[in-house]
Amino acid sequence: MTEHAVPLATNQDLDPVRLRQAFGIFPSGVVAVAAQVDGVLAGLAASSFTSVSLDPPLVSFSIANTSKTWPGLRRATHLGITILADRHGGLARQLAGPPATRFDGVEVLIGPDGAVTLPDGLAQFDTTIYREVEAGDHTIVLLRLHAVQHADHSLPLVFHRSAFGLRA
Ligand SMILES: Cc1cc2nc3c(=O)[nH]c(=O)nc-3n(C[C@H](O)[C@H](O)[C@H](O)COP(=O)(O)O)c2cc1C
């Protein structure tokens, strides 16, 4: 192993623009988080999704504290999570756009407890909120899984360097 006694550069690298670039080097998938709340479909796209625990079965995503959708969405009895496929770049943008049209033309499945999933996705999870953890300008939402379904074996949508698909 080669050791270099060079410290990592200073706080200048922690400004939000540079930090966003650095975080973006790490690729992630994209999910739709959605539910029916008071008879209305609500949801958003999230690239912060990650698996957390097998026992109990937990996953997580982080929601910006500025989200206008989350205060209503978090009231849902159950939340649906759908892992998007590589053909879903446009859909992901739509699910991050104006809330009133996020589900326009989107085929959805509504579970008995209000979890909303997209049958065209790669995997679907029926979840409830297990815990919400304050984390700076975001909240980490831990979700407990109640049901899982996955049948589609096509490629996942990848978000990398603020765009879809891997890039050098
Ligand atoms: C690919 C992609 C990934 C996103 N990931 C997240 C995320 O992990 N957390 C988050 O709070 N917002 C994320 N967003 C933004 C939300 O989808 C949404 O636009 C944002 O929450 C603002 O809408 P709202 O005020 O209705 O919540 C992402 C958007 C895109 C296009």
The ligand as a MOL file (V3000), in Angstrom:
LIG
                    3D

  0  0  0     0  0            999 V3000
M  V30 BEGIN CTAB
M  V30 COUNTS 31 33 0 0 0
M  V30 BEGIN ATOM
M  V30 1 C -34.1520 11.5220 -10.3680 0
M  V30 2 C -34.7240 12.3040 -9.2180 0
M  V30 3 C -34.4310 11.9340 -7.9190 0
M  V30 4 C -34.9450 12.6300 -6.8360 0
M  V30 5 N -34.6440 12.2180 -5.5770 0
M  V30 6 C -35.1500 12.8840 -4.5150 0
M  V30 7 C -34.8820 12.4350 -3.2030 0
M  V30 8 O -34.2070 11.4140 -2.9900 0
M  V30 9 N -35.3910 13.1500 -2.1590 0
M  V30 10 C -36.1520 14.2740 -2.3700 0
M  V30 11 O -36.5750 14.8860 -1.3880 0
M  V30 12 N -36.4460 14.7050 -3.6120 0
M  V30 13 C -35.9720 14.0320 -4.6860 0
M  V30 14 N -36.2820 14.4390 -5.9500 0
M  V30 15 C -37.2050 15.5790 -6.1130 0
M  V30 16 C -38.6670 15.1370 -5.8950 0
M  V30 17 O -39.0330 14.1660 -6.8630 0
M  V30 18 C -39.6210 16.3370 -6.0160 0
M  V30 19 O -39.4020 17.0190 -7.1940 0
M  V30 20 C -39.3990 17.2880 -4.8710 0
M  V30 21 O -39.7230 16.6040 -3.6930 0
M  V30 22 C -40.2270 18.5660 -4.9810 0
M  V30 23 O -41.5870 18.2730 -5.0450 0
M  V30 24 P -42.5280 18.3630 -3.7490 0
M  V30 25 O -42.4010 19.7530 -3.1730 0
M  V30 26 O -43.9010 18.0690 -4.2800 0
M  V30 27 O -42.0530 17.3230 -2.7790 0
M  V30 28 C -35.7710 13.7600 -7.0610 0
M  V30 29 C -36.0780 14.1450 -8.3730 0
M  V30 30 C -35.5560 13.4280 -9.4510 0
M  V30 31 C -35.8990 13.8500 -10.8650 0
M  V30 END ATOM
M  V30 BEGIN BOND
M  V30 1 1 1 2
M  V30 2 1 2 3
M  V30 3 2 2 30
M  V30 4 2 3 4
M  V30 5 1 4 5
M  V30 6 1 4 28
M  V30 7 2 5 6
M  V30 8 1 6 7
M  V30 9 1 6 13
M  V30 10 2 7 8
M  V30 11 1 7 9
M  V30 12 1 9 10
M  V30 13 2 10 11
M  V30 14 1 10 12
M  V30 15 2 12 13
M  V30 16 1 13 14
M  V30 17 1 14 15
M  V30 18 1 14 28
M  V30 19 1 15 16
M  V30 20 1 16 17
M  V30 21 1 16 18
M  V30 22 1 18 19
M  V30 23 1 18 20
M  V30 24 1 20 21
M  V30 25 1 20 22
M  V30 26 1 22 23
M  V30 27 1 23 24
M  V30 28 2 24 25
M  V30 29 1 24 26
M  V30 30 1 24 27
M  V30 31 2 28 29
M  V30 32 1 29 30
M  V30 33 1 30 31
M  V30 END BOND
M  V30 END CTAB
M  END
